[in-house]
Amino acid sequence: MEWASRNWSEQDANGVRFRLFPKPPFLHPGHPPETVHVSGRPGSIGPGPSDDHMYLINPVGKSYDYGLNRTPYGTIFLNLPPWRGEIRRPVRPGADGHFDHIPIDAPEFAEAHIFGSVRFTLDIWERYFGHSIDWHFAKDFQRLEIAMLPAFDNSHVGYGFMEIGAQHRGDGAIMPYSLNFDVMAHELGHLVIYGTVGVPNRVAENGEYFGWQESAADLSAMVASLHFQQHLSHLLEETHGNFYTFNELDRFAELDTNTQIRLANNSLTLADFADGWHDEHKLSQPMTGAVFDILVDVFQEALVERGLISRAAADRARGVEHDPSSAPRVQALFDEAYQGRSGEFREALIEARDYLGAIFAAAVERLSPDHLNYAIIADAMLDADRALTGGRYRRLMLESFDWRGIGRVKVGPRLSPPDDKNHTHSDRTLLPQFTGQLPKLSFRERMIFACACRNA
């Protein structure tokens, strides 16, 4: 099979070096950063960092994040890049053209970490797609502007921009998203979908498009994280290959040792949304859960085919959710099987990772944003499996989709208007032509905004 014979993990050994944390260092202090190579020869990534596709800035006093904002007089306006105010001194490469020389306790490390994470993730997905991924804003902006905004209690992307903030906790602690790889990989995932599938027409959009955006972005982070060698090793040492236990693979954007933004291994189905929905992040969970189940099932099939676990052990692992009391017995089976065979377990996990990345990319190429729903996405993934493997995993995929109600249950209407945590009709999906529908700023408001940017 062509997908299995390709080396999806291969980084360009002559590429530019960055050091990245697979998991946030403030939550995993014992895990050192891993050196990765991103595309481009030394010297092709300049100060910022910056290259032909993106550039990072650390703006001084940026009081308006990009997207929709209100002036002091309450008028709504759309703020888009480029930032024209003052910026802090750009991070520079070493004399050898690499960025792995920056000490992890230096302020510049976080800026290099953001850029390296985005570039590393984009490289991974361009390998799965087999071609470069164009920005959906390319007709107006040649490059993506990535802004580091520690005071911003969020991270988001939109038309020409990515802004990386931090979690501001009630106890005063600040957890920087700049060192949380999952966050950057998730946000880049949104841009991948906008660039390949597109943004739906307002009269043809479906709520499930927005749920799938979140699910696809989570998948982007999950698959990308599995390209870190130390993360692969840690996951297997933690679980011995039993991924139906609570583990780091299914935790997206950890906020503390017990909290994360979402779990991939969840029990939500579309039946939970048959009467309607409020938040696309929750609506994403059934599709994310189905895809996570497919990843784990393909991994376990690879273990069975290699003779590493029995068919009975794989079936028991799948049944733990319905019989939690069997979890210790199932874990004991994996503990015994893993001893002395960690390398073979690793090969099986890499095979499952690359299968998921390959069929996801192939499925995305088959989609249109208009009238998109989960059933159409599931059909595209089944078509991709048939094209890439001859339908090898069709049964597993159908079981996962059916259990989640995908293809059987119709999602109800949105039950409440979007709030500031939602992305439906938000900064992410607004295009410049929308500005014609906004009220005109007064001369005084234009001057206030211009001064805020110039004197920040």
HUQUI-V689312 format. One record per run of one state. SS is the DSSP state (2 for helix, 1 for strand, 0 for the rest). FROM is the first residue (numbers start at 1). LEN is the number of residues. If there is no record, write none. Layout:
# HUQUI-V689312
<<SS	FROM	LEN> <SS	FROM	LEN>>
This chain:
# HUQUI-V689312
<<0	1	1> <2	2	4> <0	6	9> <1	15	6> <0	21	13> <1	34	8> <0	42	4> <1	46	1> <0	47	1> <1	48	1> <0	49	1> <1	50	1> <0	51	3> <1	54	4> <0	58	1> <1	59	1> <0	60	7> <1	67	4> <0	71	5> <1	76	4> <0	80	7> <1	87	1> <0	88	3> <1	91	1> <0	92	15> <2	107	23> <0	130	14> <1	144	5> <0	149	6> <1	155	4> <0	159	2> <1	161	4> <0	165	1> <1	166	3> <0	169	5> <1	174	3> <2	177	3> <0	180	1> <2	181	16> <0	197	5> <2	202	3> <0	205	2> <2	207	19> <0	226	3> <2	229	11> <0	240	8> <2	248	3> <1	251	6> <0	257	2> <1	259	5> <0	264	6> <2	270	4> <0	274	3> <1	277	1> <0	278	2> <2	280	4> <0	284	1> <2	285	21> <0	306	5> <2	311	8> <0	319	5> <2	324	15> <0	339	3> <2	342	23> <0	365	9> <2	374	16> <0	390	4> <2	394	10> <0	404	10> <1	414	1> <0	415	17> <2	432	6> <0	438	5> <2	443	12> <0	455	2>>
